[in-house]
Amino acid sequence: MLHISDAQFKNVMGTVPAALYDAAVSEETINAIERVVSQNNLKEKTGGISAVVGYVLLGFIPVRLIVQGFLQEAGISQEGALKIAQDIRREILAPVARDLAAIQPQAEQNYAALQATQNQGATQ
């Protein structure tokens, strides 16, 4: 699970385009996640899947790592993670694809920083 400090959260939130923030907190996104997990019989994994979608939309995880995020955060199978990622990309990420593309370099940096912070904490 990602552990995001207040400082990291504030830093990232200051750079997120409004369309991505709106998508992250919208009722449409919530409904789409509920629909996707229901269709894939993964209702018990809704929290982890929702977290990953939020991390991607807000630029904490790059889009290219969404499957890995589902594996780690939701604990679902590789096959399930691939299917969920495909559905999430189509229903939630596609409408904000331009904004997501624009923040991917920063998302890569944010993710690397989060990983470094967590690795430091694990070795202390």
C-alpha positions in Angstrom: 0.0 0.0 0.0 1.2 3.5 -0.8 1.9 5.7 2.1 1.7 9.3 1.0 2.9 12.0 3.4 1.0 15.2 3.9 3.8 17.1 2.2 3.8 14.7 -0.8 0.1 14.9 -1.1 0.1 18.7 -1.0 2.9 18.9 -3.6 1.1 16.6 -6.0 -2.3 18.2 -5.5 -0.8 21.6 -6.4 0.0 20.3 -9.9 -3.0 18.1 -10.8 -5.2 19.5 -13.7 -8.7 20.3 -12.6 -10.2 17.7 -15.0 -8.2 14.9 -13.3 -9.1 16.0 -9.8 -12.8 16.2 -10.9 -12.6 12.7 -12.4 -11.0 11.4 -9.2 -13.8 12.6 -7.0 -16.8 12.4 -9.3 -19.9 10.3 -8.8 -19.5 9.1 -12.4 -16.1 7.6 -11.5 -17.5 6.0 -8.4 -20.4 4.5 -10.4 -18.0 3.2 -13.1 -15.7 1.5 -10.5 -18.7 -0.1 -8.9 -20.0 -1.3 -12.3 -16.6 -2.7 -13.3 -16.0 -4.6 -10.0 -19.5 -5.9 -10.1 -19.2 -7.2 -13.7 -15.9 -8.9 -12.7 -17.2 -10.3 -9.4 -14.6 -8.4 -7.4 -16.9 -6.3 -5.1 -14.8 -7.2 -2.1 -11.8 -5.6 -3.9 -13.5 -2.3 -4.5 -11.4 -0.3 -2.0 -8.1 -1.4 -3.4 -9.3 -0.8 -7.0 -10.7 2.6 -6.1 -7.4 3.6 -4.5 -5.4 2.7 -7.5 -7.7 4.6 -9.8 -7.4 7.6 -7.6 -3.6 7.3 -7.4 -3.5 7.2 -11.3 -5.9 10.1 -11.7 -4.0 12.3 -9.2 -0.6 11.4 -10.6 0.8 9.3 -7.8 1.1 6.2 -10.0 1.8 6.4 -13.8 -0.8 4.8 -16.0 1.7 2.2 -17.2 1.7 0.7 -13.7 -2.0 0.4 -13.2 -2.0 -3.4 -13.5 0.8 -3.6 -11.0 -1.2 -1.3 -8.7 -4.2 -3.6 -8.9 -2.0 -6.6 -8.1 -0.5 -4.9 -5.0 -3.3 -2.8 -3.7 -6.3 -5.1 -4.4 -4.5 -8.4 -4.3 -6.3 -9.7 -7.4 -4.9 -12.2 -10.0 -2.9 -11.1 -13.0 -5.8 -12.0 -15.3 -8.2 -10.0 -13.1 -5.9 -7.1 -12.9 -5.5 -7.0 -16.7 -9.3 -7.2 -17.2 -10.0 -4.5 -14.6 -7.3 -2.2 -16.1 -8.8 -2.6 -19.5 -12.3 -1.7 -18.3 -11.0 1.2 -16.1 -9.0 2.6 -19.0 -12.0 2.6 -21.3 -14.6 3.9 -18.8 -12.6 6.3 -16.6 -9.2 7.1 -18.1 -10.1 7.5 -21.8 -12.2 10.7 -21.3 -9.2 12.4 -19.5 -6.5 10.8 -21.6 -4.9 14.1 -22.7 -4.6 15.4 -19.2 -3.3 12.1 -18.0 -0.7 12.0 -20.8 0.4 15.5 -19.7 1.1 14.5 -16.1 2.9 11.2 -16.9 6.4 12.5 -16.5 5.5 14.0 -13.1 3.6 10.8 -12.2 6.8 8.8 -12.9 8.8 11.1 -10.6 6.1 11.0 -7.9 6.0 7.3 -7.9 9.8 7.0 -7.8 9.8 9.4 -4.8 7.1 7.4 -3.0 9.0 4.2 -3.6 12.2 5.7 -2.3 10.5 7.0 0.8 8.9 3.7 1.5 12.1 1.7 0.9 13.9 4.0 3.3 11.2 3.4 5.9 11.5 -0.4 5.4 15.2 -0.4 6.0 15.1 1.7 9.2 
